[in-house]
Amino acid sequence: MNSRNTTARLEARLPGEIHALLKRAAELQGRSLTDFVVTAASEAARKTIEDMEILRLSADDQLRIAQAVLDPPSPVPALVRAAKRHRERVDPA
């Protein structure tokens, strides 16, 4: 975020029953509707980004990756051929 505390406006059209629901929830928490909606949307956005950007692995999968990094398998013949073709095309000298 910018340190100058800039603001932006967000407008939304929503059904009356959703507006009433949000307003009631905000009142129950003693907050303004704007504060309630901004906080809820921010939390949902953070969770969505975290869910999409953070890879979670089981303990078994973590061990498999560590073993593959520490003791990688030999390349299959197709990979060896592809690497050779790449070297010939990128650096033919």
N, C-alpha and C positions, 0 to 999 in steps of 0.2 A: 504494500500500500504506500501511497504517497505521504510523506511526512507533513504536507501542508493541509491535511484534513479536508481535502476536496470532497464535495458531495455530488451525487448524481440523482436524477429523479427517475422513478419507476412508477408507471401507471399500469393498472390491470383492471380489466372488466371481469367480474365474476358473478356467479349466481347469488341471489339474495340470501339463500340458506347458507352458503359458504361464508359470506360476509358476516352473517349473524353468528355463525360458529366461531369464526376467528375473533370477532368482537367479544363474545362471551368468554372465550379462553383467555384473552388479554385481560379482561376485567377480573377474572378469577386469580390471575397472577399479579394484579395491581399494576399493570403496565399499559402503556398506550397501545393502540392497535398497530401503529407504525413500528414501535419497538418490538412488539411481539412478532410481527410478520418478518421484520428484518432479521431478528435473532433466529427464528425458525428456519428461514430461507438460508441464512449463513451456515447454520449447523448442517442442513441437508446438503448444501453445496460442498462443504468440507468433507462430509462422509462420502459423497459420490466420488469426489476426486481421489480420496484415499482408497476407496474400493477399486477404482480403475487404475491407479498408479502403483499401488503397493502389492507385490506378489507375496502371497502367503503359502508356505510349503509345509507339509507334514514333516515330522522328524525323519521318517524314512526317506522322503524326497530330498531333504537337506543332506543326509548322509550320502545318497547317490550322487548328488552334484559335487560334494566335497571329494568323493572317491574319484569321480571322473576328472576333476581338476588336478588332483594329486597324482593320479595314475591313468592318464588318458589312454583310450584304446588306440591301436594302430589304425592309420587311415585306410579306408577301403580302396580298392583299385580305382574306382570311378573318381574318388576325390584326388588321388595322386595324378590321374590323367588331367583332371580339370585344373589343378594347380600348375601342371606343366604347360598346358595351353595358355593359361593366364600369363605366366612368366614370359612365354614366347611372344604374346601379343603386346604386353605392357612394356617389356624391356627386351627387345629382340637382340640387343648387342651382347 
